Amino acid sequence: MGSTAKAIIGIGLVATGLGAFGAMAGLGAYVGVGALTYGGLMTLVGASLLGSALAPDVGDIGGVDSYSGIKLQTQKSNTNPVPIIYGQNKIAGNIIYQTTNSAINNDDAANGYNRDYWAVMVFAGHNIDSMVDMWSSDNNSLSVSGTKQTEEYVHIDWGYTSTATNIQGLNWVTDSAFSTSTGTALGLDSVVIPADCSYLLVHQVFDAQQSKNIQLDNIIVEIKGKKIRTMTDANTISTALTYSNNPVNVVLDLLTNALSVDDSSIDTASFYQSQQDCINNGWECNVALIQQANIQSIIQDVLATCRGQIVHSNGSWKLKIDTKSQTSVATLTDDDFINNSLSISMKGNRDISNKIIVKYVNPSDEWLSAQVVKEDTTLQSWDGQTLEKTLDIKGITNQTQAEELAEITLNTMRYTEDDIGTRVKQTPLALSFSTTVKNAHLEVGDVITIDSDLLDRDRKFMILSVETDQSGLIQISTREYCETHYKDSSGTYLI
């Protein structure tokens, strides 16, 4: 079986040993990310433009509203995966061990006034780049000393391990003066944290005597997440791991780690060009994988942040960004179309919009859900109604990026241009045709020029799908490609 068609069990990579937490902490067995089968992988082949207005909606996880709320709540679950975090995110942990005793605070043992709560919270199933900030409930005034952060009743140490670590041998923070004591001295169970987990050691004091801190605080961290490989140039994938929130590098990590695709099967030139496109456009992906999900859905979520598409062709995985100033790879004439198969149409009202809403996560508002709206009142008057489409993109954490994607999406639905590049209020043409193996080199995401008697002039089209039938004929579907799609109404490039 080839490396690109293997069943991958668990992105989390931390399932081993976690079952022990359940037995010792009174929790259920801890489970990593659910099975990712190659059924999801194979459906990526020949996929249409992910992140574009014409892309199919695929998803296992709820929208931005539920996503942003879930990732900010400390959980105790035996079904949620160990999170994988790409880019910068604010996230709560999953409790994998907890217990209470009176090892430190025991004002009145007989009445049990005060209790010590001890917990291990895993917030990432991998090493992270850096800790940006930490909060205890609504308190953002934690005192910091190295990896230790404290307030009056909450004392935390964070870190990651290169090898499996027994919590009895770790130093736990016991007070707001950053004092520490080993897990053994504190009477904690013999429990091993698996290797390469980013975690919090949490001590909370429950002061029933003073009626203070009588409920568990919600611990939240803001971090720069997983270190991943990047494209060094058009021929090279780096061997070093560095922090990156470039969507292309995130997809590269998912392919090579989650799906075990060999580096030799990566089309480095296309990945490098796409990486540069994202840099030039200022497009980023900051996403936390916090729930079980199909691998296709995860990759699509990432690609939606940059209007990207991925396709498997000639034994290699290629990635392309739907962006401005793309060069036509071929010119097709009527001689290339089989039996007058060229079909030209326009999308109807069910497939077009005059109002686009892009939902995203807003770091300046506690990393909760936000939205931008791009609507065209001229089109709404023309249509006689408001035609609305919502794009729910969890990996976007930048308002400008959301606004750009909203306007580009609207433009690709409703505008074209004349022969001198002037914006025209007209639904772009959708064109499909059958051709022979002569054009077998054409791929999803390619821009081609069509020179046909059915058109008023040579026009560019972007390929959305390529299929081969049993007779060997190639069926290609496209939509019109115009530079005006990437400009605002004044003619200024959005990206």
C-alpha positions in Angstrom: 0.0 0.0 0.0 1.4 3.4 -1.0 2.1 6.1 1.6 -0.6 8.3 0.1 -3.3 5.6 0.8 -2.6 4.6 4.4 -5.2 4.6 7.1 -4.1 7.0 9.8 -5.3 6.4 13.3 -5.3 9.6 15.4 -3.7 12.9 14.6 -3.2 13.5 18.3 -0.3 11.0 18.6 -0.8 10.9 22.3 -3.2 8.0 22.9 -0.6 5.7 24.4 -0.7 5.8 28.2 -3.6 8.2 28.5 -6.0 5.4 29.5 -4.1 5.3 32.8 -5.4 8.8 33.7 -9.0 7.4 33.6 -8.3 4.7 36.2 -6.3 7.0 38.6 -8.4 10.2 38.3 -11.8 8.7 38.1 -12.1 9.8 34.5 -12.9 7.8 31.4 -10.2 6.6 29.0 -8.7 9.6 27.1 -9.0 9.4 23.4 -7.0 11.0 20.6 -8.3 12.3 17.3 -10.6 9.8 15.7 -9.6 7.5 12.8 -8.7 9.4 9.6 -9.3 7.0 6.8 -8.1 7.3 3.2 -11.7 7.6 2.1 -11.3 11.3 2.9 -8.0 11.5 1.2 -9.2 10.1 -2.1 -12.0 12.6 -2.4 -9.4 15.3 -2.5 -8.3 14.2 -5.9 -9.6 16.6 -8.5 -11.3 18.7 -5.9 -12.8 22.0 -7.0 -11.6 25.3 -5.6 -11.7 25.1 -1.9 -12.5 28.4 -0.3 -14.0 29.8 -3.4 -17.6 30.8 -3.9 -18.2 27.6 -5.9 -16.6 25.2 -3.5 -18.8 22.5 -1.9 -19.5 22.8 1.8 -17.8 20.0 3.8 -17.4 19.9 7.5 -17.5 17.8 10.6 -17.1 20.6 13.2 -19.7 23.3 14.0 -19.3 26.9 12.8 -17.2 29.7 14.2 -19.8 30.5 16.9 -19.6 27.1 18.6 -15.9 26.7 17.8 -14.7 29.8 19.5 -16.8 29.1 22.6 -15.7 25.5 22.9 -12.0 26.2 22.7 -12.2 28.7 25.5 -13.8 26.3 28.0 -11.8 23.9 30.2 -13.1 20.4 29.5 -13.0 17.0 31.1 -13.8 14.6 28.3 -12.9 11.1 27.3 -13.9 11.7 23.6 -12.4 15.0 22.6 -9.0 14.8 21.0 -5.8 16.3 22.3 -5.7 19.6 20.4 -3.4 20.3 17.6 -2.7 24.0 17.3 -1.5 25.8 14.2 -0.6 29.5 14.4 -1.5 31.7 17.4 -4.6 30.7 19.4 -6.3 31.3 22.7 -7.5 28.0 24.1 -8.4 26.1 27.2 -7.1 22.7 28.2 -8.6 19.2 28.7 -8.3 17.8 32.2 -6.6 14.4 32.1 -5.8 14.1 35.8 -7.4 15.7 38.9 -7.6 15.0 42.6 -8.1 16.9 45.8 -6.4 16.7 49.2 -5.2 18.9 52.1 -1.5 18.7 51.4 -0.9 22.4 51.7 -4.0 24.2 53.0 -5.6 22.5 55.9 -6.8 25.1 58.4 -9.3 22.7 60.0 -9.0 19.1 58.9 -12.0 18.0 60.9 -14.3 20.4 59.2 -12.5 20.4 55.9 -12.6 24.1 55.4 -9.8 24.3 52.8 -8.9 21.9 50.1 -6.1 21.7 47.5 -7.2 20.9 44.0 -4.5 19.4 41.6 -4.9 18.9 37.9 -3.0 18.2 34.7 -4.5 20.0 31.8 -3.2 19.1 28.3 -3.7 22.0 25.8 -1.7 20.6 22.9 -0.6 17.2 21.6 2.7 18.5 20.6 5.5 20.9 21.6 4.6 24.6 21.1 6.7 27.6 20.0 5.9 29.9 22.9 3.5 30.9 25.6 2.0 34.4 24.9 -0.3 34.8 27.9 -2.4 33.0 30.5 -5.7 33.8 32.2 -7.5 32.3 35.2 -11.2 32.9 34.6 -11.5 36.7 34.1 -8.3 37.5 35.8 -5.5 38.5 33.5 -3.1 39.8 36.2 -1.3 36.6 36.8 2.2 37.1 38.2 4.9 35.4 36.1 8.2 33.8 37.0 9.7 31.8 34.1 7.1 29.1 33.3 5.2 29.7 36.6 2.2 31.9 36.8 0.2 32.6 39.9 -2.5 34.6 41.6 -3.8 34.4 45.2 -5.7 31.1 44.8 -4.5 29.7 41.5 -0.9 28.5 40.9 0.2 27.1 37.6 3.4 25.8 35.9 3.4 25.0 32.2 5.8 23.1 30.0 6.2 20.3 27.5 8.2 17.0 27.7 10.5 15.3 25.3 10.0 12.0 27.1 7.1 10.6 29.1 7.1 12.2 32.6 5.6 11.0 35.9 3.8 13.8 37.7 5.2 12.6 41.0 8.6 13.8 39.9 7.5 17.2 38.7 7.6 20.4 40.8 4.2 21.8 41.4 3.6 25.5 42.4 2.0 25.6 45.8 1.5 29.3 46.5 1.6 32.8 45.0 5.2 33.2 46.0 6.2 30.6 43.4 7.1 28.0 46.1 7.2 24.4 44.7 7.0 20.9 45.9 7.2 17.5 44.2 4.2 15.5 43.3 5.4 12.7 45.6 5.5 15.1 48.6 2.1 16.4 47.7 0.6 12.8 47.7 -0.3 12.8 44.0 -0.8 9.6 42.1 1.8 7.9 39.9 0.6 9.1 36.5 2.7 9.5 33.4 2.2 12.4 31.0 3.0 11.1 27.5 5.9 12.6 25.5 5.6 15.8 23.6 2.5 17.1 25.2 2.1 20.8 26.2 0.5 20.9 29.6 -0.4 22.9 32.7 0.2 21.7 36.2 -2.6 23.5 38.1 -3.0 24.0 41.8 -6.1 25.7 43.1 -7.0 26.5 46.7 -10.6 26.2 47.7 -11.1 28.5 50.7 -14.5 27.5 52.2 -13.5 29.1 55.5 -13.4 32.6 53.9 -15.9 31.7 51.2 -13.4 32.5 48.6 -12.5 30.7 45.4 -15.2 28.1 45.9 -15.4 27.0 42.3 -13.0 25.8 39.7 -11.4 28.5 37.6 -11.4 28.3 33.9 -7.7 28.3 32.8 -7.0 29.7 29.3 -3.7 30.1 27.5 -2.7 32.1 24.4 0.1 30.4 22.6 2.0 30.2 19.4 1.4 26.7 18.4 3.0 23.8 16.6 6.4 24.1 14.9 6.3 22.8 11.4 8.3 22.5 8.3 8.2 25.2 5.6 9.1 25.5 2.0 12.7 26.9 1.7 12.5 27.4 -2.0 10.8 25.9 -5.1 12.8 22.6 -4.7 13.2 22.2 -0.9 11.1 21.4 2.1 13.0 22.4 5.2 14.1 19.8 7.7 14.1 22.3 10.6 10.8 22.9 12.5 9.8 26.5 12.9 6.7 28.4 13.9 4.4 29.2 10.9 0.8 30.2 10.4 1.1 30.2 6.6 -1.9 28.1 5.4 0.3 26.3 2.9 2.7 25.1 5.5 -0.2 23.9 7.7 -1.5 21.9 4.7 2.0 20.5 4.2 2.2 19.4 7.8 -1.3 17.7 7.6 -0.3 15.8 4.4 3.1 14.6 5.6 2.3 14.0 9.2 -1.4 13.2 9.5 -1.6 11.3 6.1 2.1 10.1 5.9 2.5 11.5 2.4 6.2 11.2 1.4 8.1 14.3 0.7 8.8 12.9 -2.7 5.1 13.0 -3.5 4.9 16.8 -2.8 5.1 19.1 -5.8 7.5 21.5 -4.1 7.3 24.2 -6.8 3.5 24.6 -6.5 3.7 24.6 -2.7 6.4 27.2 -2.6 4.6 29.4 -5.1 1.4 29.1 -3.0 3.4 29.8 0.2 4.6 33.1 -1.4 1.1 33.9 -2.7 -0.2 33.7 0.9 2.7 35.9 2.2 2.2 38.5 -0.5 -1.6 38.5 0.2 -1.1 38.7 4.0 -3.2 35.6 4.4 -2.7 33.5 7.6 -4.3 30.4 9.3 -4.6 30.3 13.0 -6.7 27.3 14.0 -7.0 24.7 16.8 -8.1 21.2 16.0 -10.2 20.5 19.1 -12.8 18.0 17.9 -12.8 14.8 16.0 -13.1 15.6 12.3 -12.6 14.0 8.9 -9.2 14.9 7.4 -10.8 16.3 4.3 -12.8 18.7 6.4 -9.7 19.8 8.3 -7.7 20.5 5.1 -10.7 22.3 3.6 -10.9 24.5 6.7 -7.3 25.5 6.2 -7.6 26.1 2.5 -10.7 28.2 3.0 -8.4 30.8 4.7 -6.5 31.4 1.4 -8.8 30.4 -1.5 -6.6 27.3 -2.0 -7.1 24.0 -3.7 -5.2 20.8 -3.6 -5.0 18.1 -6.3 -3.2 14.9 -6.9 -1.7 14.7 -10.4 1.0 12.6 -12.0 1.9 11.1 -8.6 2.3 14.4 -6.8 0.2 16.6 -4.5 -0.1 20.1 -5.9 -1.4 23.2 -4.1 -2.6 26.3 -5.8 -4.0 29.6 -4.7 -6.9 31.4 -6.5 -5.2 34.8 -6.6 -4.5 37.7 -9.0 -2.2 37.9 -12.0 -2.2 34.2 -13.0 -0.7 33.2 -16.3 -2.7 31.2 -18.8 -1.1 27.8 -19.2 -2.8 27.0 -22.5 -5.0 28.3 -25.3 -7.8 26.0 -26.5 -9.7 26.5 -29.7 -12.8 24.9 -31.2 -10.6 22.1 -32.5 -10.0 21.0 -28.9 -13.7 20.5 -28.1 -15.2 17.1 -28.9 -18.4 17.0 -31.0 -19.5 20.6 -30.2 -19.4 19.8 -26.5 -18.6 23.4 -25.5 -21.3 24.6 -23.2 -21.6 28.2 -22.0 -23.9 29.3 -19.2 -24.4 31.7 -16.3 -25.3 30.9 -12.7 -28.8 31.6 -11.7 -30.1 33.3 -8.5 -29.8 30.1 -6.5 -26.0 30.0 -7.0 -25.2 33.7 -6.8 -25.3 36.4 -4.1 -25.3 40.1 -3.7 -24.4 40.0 0.0 -21.5 38.0 1.5 -21.0 37.4 5.2 -17.6 36.0 6.4 -17.5 34.7 9.9 -14.2 34.6 11.6 -12.6 34.5 15.1 -11.7 38.0 16.5 -8.7 38.1 18.9 -9.6 41.6 20.0 -12.9 40.5 21.3 -11.8 37.6 23.5 -11.3 35.3 20.5 -15.0 35.0 20.0 -17.0 34.9 16.8 -17.2 38.0 14.6 -18.3 38.7 11.0 -17.8 41.1 8.2 -20.4 41.9 5.6 -19.8 42.9 2.0 -23.0 43.8 0.1 -23.6 45.5 -3.2 -26.8 47.7 -3.1 -26.7 48.2 -6.8 -26.9 44.5 -7.4 -29.6 44.2 -4.8 -31.7 46.7 -6.7 -31.0 44.9 -9.9 -32.0 41.6 -8.4 -35.0 43.0 -6.6 -34.0 41.1 -3.5 -31.1 40.4 -1.1 -29.3 37.1 -2.0 -27.1 36.2 1.0 -24.2 33.7 1.3 -22.3 33.0 4.5 -18.7 31.7 4.6 -17.8 30.2 8.0 -14.0 30.2 8.2 -12.5 29.2 11.6 -8.8 29.8 10.7 -9.2 33.5 10.0 -8.3 35.8 12.9 -7.8 39.0 10.9 -10.6 41.4 9.9 -8.8 42.6 6.8 -8.3 39.1 5.6 -12.0 38.3 6.1 -13.0 41.5 4.3 -10.8 40.7 1.3 -12.2 37.2 1.0 -15.7 38.5 1.3 -15.2 41.0 -1.6 -13.3 38.6 -3.8 -16.1 36.0 -3.3 -18.8 38.5 -4.3 -16.8 39.7 -7.3 -16.3 36.1 -8.6 -20.0 35.6 -8.5 -21.3 38.8 -10.0 -18.7 40.7 -12.1 -16.7 40.2 -15.2 -14.7 42.6 -17.4 -14.5 43.9 -21.0 -11.6 43.5 -23.5 -9.7 46.4 -21.9 -10.2 45.2 -18.3 -13.0 47.5 -17.2 -15.3 46.0 -14.6 -18.7 44.9 -16.0 -21.8 44.1 -14.0 -22.4 40.7 -15.4 -22.4 37.2 -13.9 -19.1 35.4 -15.0 -19.5 32.7 -17.6 -19.4 29.1 -16.6 -18.0 26.9 -19.4 -17.6 23.2 -19.8 -16.4 20.9 -22.5 -15.1 17.5 -23.5 -11.5 17.1 -24.9 -9.0 14.4 -25.7 -5.8 13.3 -24.0 -4.1 16.1 -25.9 -5.1 18.2 -23.0 -4.6 15.7 -20.2 -2.0 18.0 -18.7 -4.7 20.5 -17.6 -5.4 20.5 -13.9 -7.8 22.0 -11.3 -6.7 25.5 -10.6 -5.1 26.1 -14.0 -6.0 29.3 -15.9 -6.6 28.7 -19.6 -7.6 30.9 -22.5 -10.6 29.9 -24.7 -10.6 31.1 -28.3 -13.9 30.1 -29.7 -16.4 31.3 -32.2 -19.1 31.1 -29.5 -17.3 33.9 -27.5 -17.0 37.5 -28.4 -13.3 37.5 -27.8 -10.6 35.4 -26.2 -11.4 34.9 -22.5 -9.6 33.4 -19.5 -11.2 30.6 -17.5 -10.1 28.8 -14.3 -10.5 25.1 -14.2 -12.8 23.9 -11.4 -13.0 20.1 -12.1 -11.4 17.6 -14.4 -12.9 14.1 -14.9 -12.1 11.3 -17.3 -14.9 9.0 -18.4 -14.7 5.3 -19.5 -14.2 6.3 -23.1 -11.1 8.2 -22.2 -12.6 11.6 -22.9 -11.7 14.4 -20.4 -14.6 16.5 -19.0 -13.6 19.9 -17.9 -15.6 22.5 -16.0 -14.5 26.1 -15.6 -15.5 29.6 -14.5 -14.4 32.9 -16.0 -11.2 34.3 -14.6 -10.8 38.1 -14.4 -8.4 40.5 -12.8 -11.4 42.6 -11.7 -12.3 39.8 -9.2 -9.3 40.8 -7.1 -10.0 44.6 -7.2 -12.4 46.8 -5.4 -15.0 49.0 -7.2 -12.4 51.7 -7.8 -10.0 49.3 -9.6 -7.5 49.0 -6.7 -6.2 45.5 -6.0 -7.6 44.1 -2.7 -4.5 41.9 -2.4 
